[in-house]
Amino acid sequence: MVSKRWSVVLAGALLSMSVAACGTPGEPGAPADQGTAGAGDAASGAPVKVGLVYSKSGPLATYGEQYRQGFAAGLDYATKGTGAVNGHKIEITEQDDAGDPAKAVASATDLIGQGHKIIAGSTSSGVALQVAPLAADNKILFVSGPAAVDAVTGVNKYTFRSGRQTFQDVATAGSMLGDVAGKKVTVLAQDSAFGKANIAAVTAVLGGKGATVDSVEVPAAATDVTPFATKIKGAAPDLLFVAWAGTNAAAMWTTLEQQGVFESTKVVTGLDIKPTHAIFGKASSQINFLSHFFDGAADNAAYKALDEGMKEQGATVDLFTNDGFVAAQMIVHAVEASDSDVDAMVSALEGWKFEGPKGQLEIRAEDHAVLQPMFTATLKEEGTNVTPVLGETLDSAAVAPPVTPFK
């Protein structure tokens, strides 16, 4: 989705891992023991080239920047500040895809041609789905980032993800809704890969539990959401899932409030990045939030390292900083297995259990889904600030997506 996101990932401006853990035995997720490895002169082997192809600009640039910052913090943590693994410096090359799949494919192709065997990034779901086939065709390791579309899971053996997927979002939302059998559910989404993925996810997850699911799709370029809000109000669904990704979210929420949607239906959406927390206005107390990650959602060694790493960069923990941090952990673990044999990297990641900023993660070997905890939250006004308050932390098994064998 930035994709973007089996979920409802909202978005206020806008909303998816048993092997020895990296590091000292008995300390899952701890930074790798690099031995004599180090940065600069201490890195005696050939550098390992890693390409970051992400939204440095474009509509998802804020998400992309969070991913990049989290990656920097995660690389520092996983390599104990050396930036190297077993004597090999991790050499990062950034490429801006601006959220455009064609640009992402061109950039990834160029990097592969230059000898990069690891590509990470993909803020947008549409981008991830276009870059993934390159991984299989060229036998390189691809670690997708914030992109949440479910189709990335199980797409091929060389493709992984570092964030959650849409199924996990929707399953989290479902945990707040009780028995949905016989209920009418409407999904409000943009006409995009992200939106369609959310519609499919809600249909499969809640429809599979007996709900009747329909959707209202809004053109991505639409500036007036009133006709769509009016349609929802008239239909009076029992539940409304909002899956939104773009800069016009504030206007969308204002329109829903003006049309009285909150008075006639229960609204569920994903908790987006910090700048969006204040856009809901009076409706904020009426919305049920599912969450992939937020500042204060967890408290462990990896989270504390992320928090410190973000502060060092003059930033704070937010929605997609986790995805960048985890991507760096995964890449370091892969390079520990081999600095050049991609199949060895893949084998090392499959089934790996480790601690990320949001808790214990596992890369499912059968399809590379990242099994992970998810959260529910509410928003609380504190003076002029609006901050999320943790509700429940759902165990990874409670929101695990079905296995999708490789094609």
N, C-alpha and C positions, 0 to 999 in steps of 0.2 A: 503495500500500500503504500504510502508509503506506503502503503498497504499497506499490505495492508492487510488483510486479516481473514474450522467449523466454529464462527463467532459473530458476535455482533460487535463490531468494533466501531465505535462511534467515531465520532471524532469531533471533537469540538472544533477543531479547525480542520480538522480533517475533512481510529482504531483502526503468533502460533507460535532422554538421552541416557556377564560381570567380569569387568576387567580391572586390573590393579589401577588404582587412581594415580593421577599424575602427582609425583612427589613422594614423600615419605609414606611407607605402608601404614595404613590405619588413619590416614588423614585425607579422605576423599576431597578432591578439588583443591588441594593445597598447591602452591606454586611448584613447578618442576625443579628437581634437584639437578642443576646444570653441571655439576662437577667442575671441570676447568673451563667451562664455557663462559664467555663474557662479551661485553660490547667492545666495539672498536678493535684495538690490537689483539685483544684476548680471543676474538672470534677468528680462529685460524683457518677454518674450512671455507669453501665457496658459499656465498650468501644464498639463502633460500628466498626466492622472489615471490612475493605475495601481492596480487593486484586487488585493490579495493575499488570496485565499480559500484557506485552508489549515487544517490541524488544529492550532489553538492549544490546544485541549483534546481530550479523548477518548483512545482507546487508542493513537493514533499521535502524540500531542502531542510526544514527544521528537524524532521525525523532523521534525515541523512546525517546531519551534524551531530545529533545525539548518538547515533550509531558509531560515527567516527571517534567521538570523544570516549565512548565506552570501550571501543576497541583499543585505544591507546592505553587506557587504564588497565584493561585486561592483559595486554601484552606485557606491561610493566610488572603486573602481579605474577603472571604465570612464568615469567623468566627471571623473577627476583631482581628486577631492575636492570638486567643485562641486555635485554633486547636480542638475546642469542640463545640457541638450543644446541647443546653438544658441539660447541665451537663454530656453529654456523649462524651468522647474523641474519635476523629476519629483516629483509629489505622490502619496504612497503612502497608501492607505486599507486597513487590515487588517480582515478578516472571518473569524470562527471558524466553520468548518463542522463541527467536532467529529467529522469522519470520516463524517458523515451526508449522503448524496447529496441528500436533500430540502432540507436546510439550505443546502448549497452552491448548489443551483439558485436557491433563494430569495435568497441573498446576492448571487449573480452577477447575477440579474435586477434586483435593486434598484440595484446599482452601475451597470449598463448604463443603467437609467432615469435615473440621476443624471449621465450623460454620460461615463462611463468607457468608453474604446475599447480598453483593454488590461486583461485579466484574467490573473493568474498564480497559481500555487499547485498545488492538488490533490496532497495527500500520498497519498490513497487512490485506488486504481485504479477502484473503484466510483464515486467522486466524479468522476474525470476523464471517465469514459464518459458521465456525465449532463450535465456542463458543456459538453463539446465541441459538442453540437448547437446550443447557444445561440450559440456563436461563428459558426456558419454562418448561423443564422436571423437574427442581428442584425448580421452583418458586422463583428465586432470581433475583435481579435487575442487569442488564448488560448494561453498558454505553460504547459503542464502541468508539474508539478514531479516529485517522487520517484515518482509513480505509474508502474508499470512495465508494465502490461498492454499487450500488443502491439497491441490493437485501436485504441489512440490513434493509432498510426502510420497515415497514409492515411485517417483518418476524414473529414476535410474540409480544404479549402485554408486555412482560417483557424486551424487548430489545429496547434500545435507542441509539442515537449517539450524539456526541458532536461537530462534524465537519460538513463539507459540504458533498454532495454526487455528484457523477459523472454527473447526469443530470444538476445540477447547474453550473458545469464547462462548459459543452457544451452549455447550454443556454447563458452563459456569452460570450463565443466565438462567438456564432451566432449573438449576438448584434453588433459585429464589422464587420460582413460580408455583411450586406445589404441583398438584395434579392438573395437567393441561388437557386431559382427555375430554373431548367434546367442546373444547374452547376454540374460539376463533382468534387466530394470530395473524397480524399483518406485519410485513417487513417494509420499512421505508428505507430505500437505498438508492444510490445513484446508478445509472446505467453504465456500469464499468465492470471490469474483471472482479474487483473487490466487492462491489455490490452484488453481482450475480453469485459469487461464492458464498456470501452471507445468506442470500435467499435459498440457495441449495442446501446450505447447512441447517438453517432453521426448519426447512421442509423435511429434511432427513431426520434431524434429532427430535424436534417437537412433533412433527407430523407422524414420526414413527411411534410416538407415545399417544397418538389419538387426536391431536389437534388438527384443525382445518387451517391450512396456511395459504395466504395469498400475499401479493406484494404490490407496492406502489413504487415504480421506478422513475427517477427524475433524471433528465438529461444532465450530463456533467456541466454543461455550459449554462444551465438555467439560472436566472437571477431572481425569478419570482416563484416561490414555492407555494403560494396561496392556493392554486387549484388542486394541488396534491394534498395539502392539509385539509381542504374542504372535503375532498373525497374520503379521507381517513375518518374525519369527524362523522360524516354521513353513514359510513359503514359500521361505526362503533364497535371495533374489535375488542375482545377481552384483553388482549395484549398487543402492544406495539413495540416492535424491535426497530431501533434506529441504527443503521449502518452507514456512516457518512465519512467521506474523506475529501477534504477540500477547504478552501479559504472562506466559503460562504456559510459555514456552519452556524455562526451567530444569527444570521438572518433566518436560517431554517428554524432554529429553536424559538426565535421571537415569533415567527409565523405560526408555529404549532401552538404557542401560548395564546396568541391573539385569536386563533380560530377555536379555542376551547377544547383542544384535543386532550389536555391533561385532566379535564373535568369528566371525560367520558371513558377513558381507558387507562390501563396500567402501562407505564412506559419503562422499557429496559434498554440500556445502551452501554457501550463501553466507555470506560474512563480514559480520556485522552490526555495530552500533554498539559503541563501546568498552565500555560497561557490561556487555555480554554476553560479552566475551571470556573471562571467568573462569568462565562457567557450565558449560563442557564437562567440567571435572574431568579425570579420567584419560583420557577419550575424546578430549581435544583433540589428542593426538599421533597419533590414528588417523583423524582427519578431514581430508579434502582440501577446501580452501576456494577458492571462486571469489570474486572481489571486483570490485565496481564502483569503489570508492574507499576509501582509508583514510589515516590520518596517516602520511606518509612514502612514499606510493605513487609520487609524482612529484617533480620538482624543476625548476621553470621560473618565469618572472616572475609568471605568474598564480597559481601555487601559493603562491609566497612572499607575494604580496599577500593571498591568502586566509588564510594562516597569520597574518600580521600583523593583519589585520582581525579575526580570531577572538580573538587575544590582547587586542586593544583592547576587546573585549566581555567579557573575562573567561572565554573559552571556548577550545576547541581544535578543530583540523581533525578532521572525522569523516565518516561515510558520506555524508550528504546535504547537507553544507555546499557541496559541488561543485555540486549541482543548483540551489541558490539563487544562487550566484555566476554560473553560466552563464546562468541566466534573466535576471539583471540585465544581463549583457553583450549578450544577444540583444535585450532591450528598448531599451537605449541605441542599438544599431545600427539597430533599426527606426525609432526616433524621429529619428535622424540623417537618414533618408530622408524622413520627413514627421512632423510633430507631429499631423496630423489625418487624413491619407489612409491608411486601413487597407490598401487594396490595394497602395499603395506600400510600406508596411511589410512586407507579405507578400513582395513581389518582392525587397526588399532582403535578407530572411533566406534565401530559397531559393537554395541553392548556396553560401552563405557559408562560408568556411573561416577558422578563427581558432584561437588558442591559449587553452584553458581550463586550469583547475588540473590536470586529469589528462593534458593533452597536446593534440595537434592534433585538432581537431574539424571536422566538415563537416555542414551541414544538407542532406540529400539533397533536391534540388528535387522529385523525382517523388512523394515521400510524406512528407517532413519527418522521416524517421528521422535520428537523430543518430549519424553514423558516428564511432566513438571507440575508443580503446584500452581493453582490459580487463586484469585482473590475476589471478594466482593467488597464494596465500599460505599460510603455515603459522603456527601460534601458538607463541610461545616464552615460557617462564616465566623471569622475571628477579626473583628474590626474591618479593615478594608481588604483583608486576605480571605481567600476561600481555599481550604485545605481538605484533602481526602482523609477519611477516618477508616481504618481497617475494620471490615466486618468479619467475614470468615476466611480462613485459609483452607482451600480444598485440596485434599491429597491428590497426587498425580493420577492414581488409579481411578478416582471418581470422575475424572474428565478425560480419560485416555481415549484417543480416537481409535476406530477399528483398524485392524492391520490392512494395509494396502500393499500387496506384494508387488515387487518390481515388475514393470512391463517387459 
